[in-house]
Amino acid sequence: MKQTLQVRLSQHLALTPQLQQSIRLLQLSTLELHQEVEQMLASNPLLETEEEFTVSTPELASNAPAETSAAETSSDTGAEAETAEAPELSGEDFGGTEREDWENGTEKDDFDGIRELPSSSGSGSGDDDGERESQEFAELTLAEHLAEQLAGHHLSPEDRAALQVLIESLNEDGYLEDPLEEIAAALIEDEETREDLLDRLRIALRLLQSLEPAGIAARDLSECLVLQLRACPKCPAQVIAILICKGHLELLARRDMRRLMAETGADETMLREAQGLITQLEPKPGRRFTQGAAAAIVPDVIVRKSGREFRVMLNPEVAPKLRINDLYANALRATRGGISNSPLGGQLQEARWFIKNIQQRFDTILRVSQAIVERQRGFFTHGALAMKPLVLREIADELGLHESTISRVTTAKYMATSWGTFELKYFFGSGLSTEAGGEASSTAVRALIKQFVAAEDIKKPLSDSALAAMLEEQGIQCARRTVAKYREAMKIAPANLRKAL
């Protein structure tokens, strides 16, 4: 075999560590970015923050001017300490920040019955006292709340231990999932002693079910609702409601009025009163104690109307103010051989890259948000009904970025508007044909369906076919199956389940 030498010229994308970090930071959510910053601060002594980096909901009513920060970069042999803070929080690009080629270098295929009511048992009022009460509950765990109520009871150590076992067995919804027999068997092997423990657990369960919130420690939904109904004032409708919850919940979910009247012996008026009592109950008594643990959505971008224009700015609460530590940087420059020969030279370069990539992340988010607001001005003026069809490629072509970059930017990033806080992906949607030859956004069609359902007669709810006909009257061509898909996506029950008794 003859050996030869050949020269070939080819092009390929090299993902440098800096480029990989840029891509990774771009797709992080606000909470994940906060965690990434904390990890970098802990691992790199050359990186520091000017002030505590906190994540909180901004005060949208504030008109205070945005804080301006600068980024000063020294050369490798530099004479000045480097400082790089958060970008200027305005509708303009970050000053002095150059966009790198990484924005265009990513791969193309990189993206692409009884209803549960949040109302609490009881009055369900929405006054300020009720809100403060919910906030207080959110600060306590369910176990702590129950323990506070038991503090005033004079119990033997055995009874208190039995109660503690039951409390620890409750799930986050406040239900006792394990049967008492299984709990007793897991604690004691001796059969005679186990029977004594089982009796003690039954007594402890009755005491636990008498505590607040009503319905706690129920074994199933039926028992949970019955416990709450028994805590309500006695009336004829309460008796019928308890009877329904004990054995006829399926009939109530199907709105089978005739069968309910036959099974309970109640007339139509009484059944409606009973249904009103049941719909005010809380199917998950422990839910309000877990609401505080849920991560709040913090908007990355805030949109405010200024005259006829819309001002897009970054949320100052989510932009970390980072800089190079002056003490370490000066010490590195004073060492023999300079920064390049120091073991910490690599960490200095890593800190520079991290600060620059953070700035690029917010720069890209701001540019994409500005392009979205410009194309969806109808939404910011009139609401979801005025949403226009929009796809990722349109924004990508306008900004000179790649579709996958737009996908990363719009995932888990949120925009605060006068209509609420929405994920950036919310502003993208396919189009449906109209009689006029144009297109209507799928988001606008969903909003229109929701509006139709909200205004329907609850005794004769609109079917999917009726909704499709109403859309056609508005000039929007939408098949019944498409209406059903949109309705299910909005978690709207079908017509037979929306029908009132």
Buried (B, 14 or more C-beta within 10 A) or exposed (E): EEEEEEEEEEEEEEEEEBBEBBBBBBBBBBBEBBEBBEEBBEEBBBBBBEEEBEBEEBEBEEEEEBEEBEBBBBEEEBEEBBBBBBBBBBBEBBEEBEBBEBBEBBEEEBBEEBEEBEBBBBEBEEEEEBEEEBEEBBEBBBBEBBBEEBEEEEEEEEBBBBBBBBBEBBEEBBBBEBEBEEBBBEBBEEEEEBEEBBEBBEEBBEBBBBBBBBBBBBBEBBBBBBBBBBBBEEEEBBBBBBBBBEEBBEBBEBBBBEEBBEBBEBEEEBBBBBBEBBBBBBBBBBBBBBEBEEEEBBBBBBBBEEEEEBBBBBBBBBBBBBBBBBEBBEEBBEEEEEBEEBEBBEBBBBBBBBBBBBBBBBBBBBBBBBBBBEBBBBBBEEBBBBBBBBEBEBBBEBBEBBBBBBBBBBBBBBBBBEEEBBBBBBBBBEBBEBEEEEBBBBBBBBBBBBEBBEEBEEEEBBBBEBBBBBBEEEEBEBEBEBBBBBBEEEEBBEBEBBBEB
